[in-house]
Amino acid sequence: MSQTDSNHEELSFQDFVTNYLERGLVRKLNVINKFAVEAELVSGAVSLHGGQPVPKVVFTIGSIEYFEDELNKVQDRLNIPLNERIPVVYEERTSWLSYLMPILPTMLLIGGLYYLTTRRVQAPGGRGSGSGPFGFGKSTAKLFNQETDVKIKFKDVAGCDESKEEIMEFVKFLQDPQKYEKLGAKIPRGAILSGPPGTGKTLLAKATAGEAGVPFLSVSGSEFVEMFVGVGASRVRDLFKTAREMAPAIIFVDEIDAIGKERGGGKFGGGGNDEREATLNQLLVEMDGFSSSDHIVVIAGTNRPDVLDKALLRPGRFDRHISIDVPDVEGRKEIFKVHLAKLKLKAIEDININEKSIDFDKYQAMKDSKIENLAGRLAALTPGFAGADIANVCNEGALIAAREDSPSVETYHFEQAIERVIAGLEKKSRMLTLEEKKTVSYHEAGHAICGWYLEFADPLVKVSIIPRGQGALGYAQYLPKDQYLTSKEQYNHQMIMALGGRVSEELHFDTVTSGASDDFKKVTQMAQSMILKLGMSERLGKINYDEDSERTIHHLYSEETAQIIDEEVKRLIDEAYQKCHDLLSSKLDLVDKVAKELYKKEVLTREDMIRLCGPRPFPDRNDAFDKYIKGGEDPFKKRKPTDQV
Ligand SMILES: Nc1ncnc2c1ncn2[C@@H]1O[C@H](COP(=O)(O)OP(=O)(O)OP(=O)(O)O)[C@@H](O)[C@H]1O
């Protein structure tokens, strides 16, 4: 093997002739871009380039003519026949960059995807995540180790005692599964926490893990559904696999409605739907697949329990449904207490300065009473606020105080923060101004008084003026009797009661509001049913005038009958209105009393109504109260929380 070192000096044309050409080592010459020549060497011959043997040498030339002349002269001199002379090829080569240009966009795309996926893999708490550039299918579940992360306990979740009590069952199971398994009990696998945004669903799920001392894996439903088909399902698989490895564990899927919407219901069945369905199916498969000995509990959060696929709610899946409502004034006070305790408050600082010599118990009592007062005041000013809004008010208050360079946070800082949150959130969620709160109080008091003094109305369970997620600003809950027939009197009394809100507004304010639109819809529907279907109009007789409006283009009855129907519907409603007006006019003081109490407390129960108005003047048609709620016990009294709470 011939070897020549061209490492240090650049090869000249003369050197090339002497060392390679004359020695018969050259097989082919490539003239590149008219200024350089790449000489390919015969088999076995190499030159050293950068210490490495390569089968070619490169040298530059002044001009092609000179190179060709010299080459011919050398070959003439060596008596090489024309047909055996070294072939010369001329070529134009572009730079390496121009080679890359056409494929540059593709390379950038691949590079970008690589970066994104590897970054996700390295995210904190990313155990169980995918690895490598193509780990799309891996779950992005965040894992919180109990020892280091899940410090939240039930005491950090204020109010919602009923929800805590229900979820306690899972805590007990995760702490001591054998106790249940010994008895052959199957533990529910999942629970759905539903409620308006910011009511503490995530907080409660996390606190459940904290109380049970188990790892908490949380993921948002929307994170499952990505642009790549099949990714969601594979993420679900991976999430459950990780949870099984760490069991006992809690999986929390927030926004479950992103994947758990009723299947096949969409009008526009796009590709995204298929992906969502595949993800949902995988979730169902996983939930069916784990036995209760896996000791995994899946908790899901949603603001829209109404849209969830029924399959999710079947036994063995999310068969516990725990709803968390927007807190009432007492609940808000408790939440304020939790968040105020973290701040440096002026009221507490004052005690620290002025009461240096008091003993610890006294100090603690004074401190508690100051926080109690402040929390109560702020709760009264914040109707409709959810836990997240309250946390926000506390934080905003501290920010405002800091902006003013104040050494501690004062009451007026919080009041400013409340105004800011209300103004900022007006469109986002329903929060009542104090004027609106007054109107809603009288509106609901009107309904409540009508219901109290109308024999055939349903007994009241609870009336509230806390805005609800479903759109009502206030609402009243009644306990209808289980019955299959409704009498004419019941219809009439229900219509009167439904009009009670508007009539009360008319009697107590100079103007009326839009708050009664739903009531009118209900009243109209009831009157129409009575006239069209139920034969309850003397003028129209016992005829069913109800038509299927989708299939019937023309009325099956005459214009005169249509006219009478209109008149009869109006008559029924007018009569109900008049009766309602008479009733409430005779009870102005009571409406006033109930409205004021409602304004103050925001929620009134049947027991409050008895206290304010005396017992209903008729025996309750519904005996459920007597049967299930002992001797006048307040059904909404907070039950005693369990020891752990
Ligand atoms: N009951 C509560 N007690 C104390 N703090 C609360 C409570 N409810 C909510 N918060 C505060 O609000 C914050 C947000 O609550 P969280 O994220 O749990 O609400 P969510 O119901 O899960 O909301 P979303 O539906 O928007 O996911 C909590 O971190 C906490 O600071």
The ligand as an ORCA input file, in Angstrom:
! r2SCAN-3c Opt
* xyz 0 1
  N     -62.644     25.924     50.371
  C     -61.508     26.597     50.193
  N     -60.719     26.879     51.244
  C     -59.578     27.559     51.110
  N     -59.121     28.009     49.922
  C     -59.865     27.780     48.832
  C     -61.091     27.046     48.918
  N     -61.609     26.959     47.681
  C     -60.744     27.567     46.849
  N     -59.702     28.072     47.535
  C     -58.579     28.842     46.981
  O     -58.777     28.953     45.591
  C     -57.695     28.374     44.873
  C     -58.190     27.716     43.613
  O     -58.995     26.616     43.919
  P     -59.016     25.300     43.027
  O     -57.970     25.354     41.966
  O     -59.020     24.134     43.918
  O     -60.412     25.483     42.349
  P     -61.113     24.531     41.281
  O     -62.491     24.339     41.753
  O     -60.283     23.318     41.053
  O     -61.111     25.482     40.043
  P     -61.221     25.098     38.486
  O     -62.601     24.575     38.271
  O     -61.010     26.429     37.848
  O     -60.141     24.086     38.239
  C     -57.066     27.405     45.840
  O     -55.720     27.219     45.567
  C     -57.276     28.109     47.173
  O     -56.277     29.069     47.394
*
